[in-house]
Every structure is written in structure tokens, then in C-alpha cells.
Amino acid sequence: MSYVDKKVALQYLANSEKLFDKIRLSFLNSYKNAVEEINEMISQDNREDLYRYIHSIKGISLNLGSMILYEDSCNVLEKIKKEDTSLPSLEQFIYTLRSVYDELERL
């Protein structure tokens, strides 16, 4: 399964390969410790920061061509709004995030 569709990303980025590479590298640098940071926010019950952090990931996900990361982000954000940080949705989000990250490293 592919988690990143570069063709979709380029549609959002006016077909700019240069911009895609810039966003890809920024994502890889900014979110290399994402899982640890998310787990820390959860352990501290810091829903506000968790919401902002995942919202930022959602915002960049379509520019990376990852509809699945966008959808998983939306699902987790809805859960946080309802004060439900249940593990299944977070585990799915984290799995997707790791998969996207790994795929972007290989591009």
C-alpha cells in the first residue's frame, strides 16, 4: 500500500517538484520525533497541544499527497474535540504517520 501519492501532491502544489521536495524535507525534519512528542502530550493529558500538533500534520498531509494521513488526522481531531483520546484511533493515526514518514524518506 502506498501512503503518499506524489501526483496528488503536485496537483496541490501547481506541479512544482521543487516545492514538493521542500515540503517533504520540512516534514521529515519537523516530525522525526512525532510519535514520542504525541505520546508525551497524551501522558500529560495535554489535549490542546495535541490538537494543534495533529492539526498541523493534517494541514501538510495533502501537500504531501497523503489522503489517508489527512483522513486519520481528521478522525483523531474529532476524537480530541469530544475529549476522547481512545487508543484505537490514535494507534491508527500513529501507524499511518510512521508509514508516511518512512515512504517520504525513500523518495
FENVENPE-V110883 format. One record per run of one state. SS is the DSSP state (2 for helix, 1 for strand, 0 for the rest). FROM is the first residue (numbers start at 1). LEN is the number of residues. Records with the same first field share a line. If there is no record, write none. Layout:
SS = FROM-LEN + FROM-LEN
This chain:
0 = 1-5 + 13-4 + 31-3 + 44-3 + 62-5 + 82-5 + 107-1
2 = 6-7 + 17-14 + 34-10 + 47-15 + 67-15 + 87-20
